[in-house]
Amino acid sequence: MLDLGCGLGDFTAAMVAAGVQAAGCDVAGEAVRRAQERHPGISFVQSGEDLPFEDELCDAVWAGEVLEHVQDVLGLLAEVHRILRPGGRLIASTPDHNARRRLALGLSRRAFEANFDPHSDHVRFFTSHSLRRALENAGFAEVRITSAKRVLLAVATRT
């Protein structure tokens, strides 16, 4: 399993403790350094949107609160698709910009500006429809998306 956007590596370490062969990957070199320090013996690597892993290596990829930070979402999803084995799954979460939230943002200048602040690290904003389209365009099948508490959770299978 790959923990994509692993941060300090705590989720990766929990998977290893549960008996899963897991590695972590993050774009931030400092996060990878801290993860290695906190969890010696677990593999953590720094990477951009081109993932430094073999084709069809993983059974699962977890990308928790990652996709909204990525410039080239389709490129990253294609990379995830590449490293998953056939039948492997991507599990991803991202903030939900559903109709109710979009309406609330549109009615409040302050909320709109806070949500779309150019200094924010969020560069993508998903609805269940746009997330499904991105996953399907990257070659994923059996895409299931649920929404709860302003978060989208997607499970998608590599064909």
N, C-alpha and C positions, 0 to 999 in steps of 0.2 A: 504494500500500500504506500502511496505517496501522499504526504501532507503538504499540499501546495499552498504557499503563503504561511509557512509554519511558525513565523514569529519566534518566540522563545522556546518552541519545541515541546511544550507541555502535552499537547494532544498526541504528537508523535510518540513521546515517551509513554503515555497511557496506552497507546496501541501496542507498543513493544511489551509493556508489562502484562497486557492481556494475551500475549502469545502471537501477535501479528508481526510478521516481518515487515518493518516500516522504515521509511526514510523521510526526511524533511527537506524542503526546498523553499528558499525565500529570495526575493530580489535585493533585500537589504543585507549588506555584508555584516553590519553590526549585529543584526538579529541572529544571523547564522553563527557568528562568533559566540554570542551569549548562549545560544542553544547548545553549542558544542561544550561550552563550559559547564552549563547546568546539567547536561545529560551525556556524560562521556560514554563512549562505546556505541552511540547511535550515530548513523550517518546523516549529516546535514550538509547541504551544498548551496552555494549562491548561484542564482541563475536569473536571466532575463526571461523574455517570452519564448526563446528557443530553449527547450528543456534538454539538459545534458544526459539523457537516458536513452537506452536502446529501444528499438521498436518492440511493441508487444511485451513489455517488461512487467507491467503492473496488472493486478486484478481489480484494484480500486484506486481512485484519486479523490481525496477530500480537498475542496477549495472553499473554505469557510470565510465569507466576507472578503473575497479576493477580486471577483470579476469587476466590481464597480471601480476598482483602482487601476484597471488595465486599459491602455490606449488601444491596442489591437486585440480586442476580445476574440474575434474570429480566428486570428492567428494563434492565440494561446489555446483556444478550444481545439483547433486542428492538431496542435502539439500534444494535448492531453489525449485526444483520440488516437494519435500515433503510438503513444507509449502504453496504452491500454491493450490488453489481450482481447481477442474477440469474445464478446460476452461480458467483458469487464465494465465496471460502472464508475461514472463520475457522480459524486454527491457534492452539490454546491449550494451555498446560501448567499443571498444578497438582499439589500433593502428593497422593499416592495413599493414602487411608485404607482399604486393602483388608482382608479378613478377618484376615489374619495380623497386620497392624499393629494393628487394633482389639483383637484378643485380647491382644497384648503390652501395649498400653496399659491394658487392663482388669486385667491381672495385676500391674501395677506402679504403685503409688500415685504414686511419684516421677515416673515417665514420663508418667502420665496428667496430673498437675498441670502438668508442664512443657509438655506438648503443648497443653493447654487453658487455659493461663495467661490470666486476664482482661486482663492488660496487653499481651498479644501483639497484633500487628496482623492475625492471621488470624482471620476471623470466620465462615468457611465451611470445611467439611471434606467432601471429595468421595470417593466410590467411583466406579468406572467406571459403575455403574448410575445413581447420582444425577446424575453429569455428563451422561450420555446423555439422561436424562429432562429435565434443564434445557435442553439444546440443542434437543431435539425440541419442547418446550413453547414455545420462542422461535421456532419455525418452521423450524429447520434440518432438512435431509434428508441422506442419505448420511453419517451420523455414523459415524466410525471412531475407536475409542479403543484405544490400546495402553498398556501399563504396563511400565516398566523402571526399576530402581533407585529405587523409591518415588516415581516421578513418572508422572502420567497425561499422555499427549499425545493431544489430540483434533483431528481435522480434520472440519469440518462445512461443508456446502454450502448456500448460500442458494437457496431455490426460486424 
